[in-house]
Amino acid sequence: MYALAPHIRQVETDYGLVLLDEVRGEYFNLNPSGSTVLRTLLTSGDPAHAVKALLEEFSVDQAVAEADVADVMNEMISTGILVPAGGPV
């Protein structure tokens, strides 16, 4: 399972999610597909579920969905936005 780091705030917009890193003072914008990936990872913790959600919601093929999930996960983890639930922050 994954969680947002405690210093991250999220706001829904008409075009996805906006994330604020309160420590660094940086904003991150996620488009609708990126928002779907993040929401699914936060609720299920399973990248395969995020791929399935993209396939159901958007007109993409399996390879594109898998690459998108990997890209969003890598970006969110490397920037410290997404952390293991219950793990170190």
Steps between C-alpha positions, in 0.01 A plus 500: 500500500597858442414830663561865432787635706367698798622830355302455175160660455270416209218691337260375233466721194294476185805352330646257755689555823730772626749392765682745726826404665484719811867439583645604163220737402453326165180418315447192285215472251367160404282468191195271512695183420774582751231574758339163434834327551571681826150445641514129415843458656379672816193277529631164381878530512523281192646634175305231308176652631616841377566354154153345499344832605673680211383237253142535623497881510708602200552385143853366540655163437663277762858609427414869525308447825789304652752767397279779637461326836876442522571864411255641755625265773865580430435875501287495815744278691816682386356838602393367841130548433409132512639293787442147628202506736622473857859528381765766550427846369 
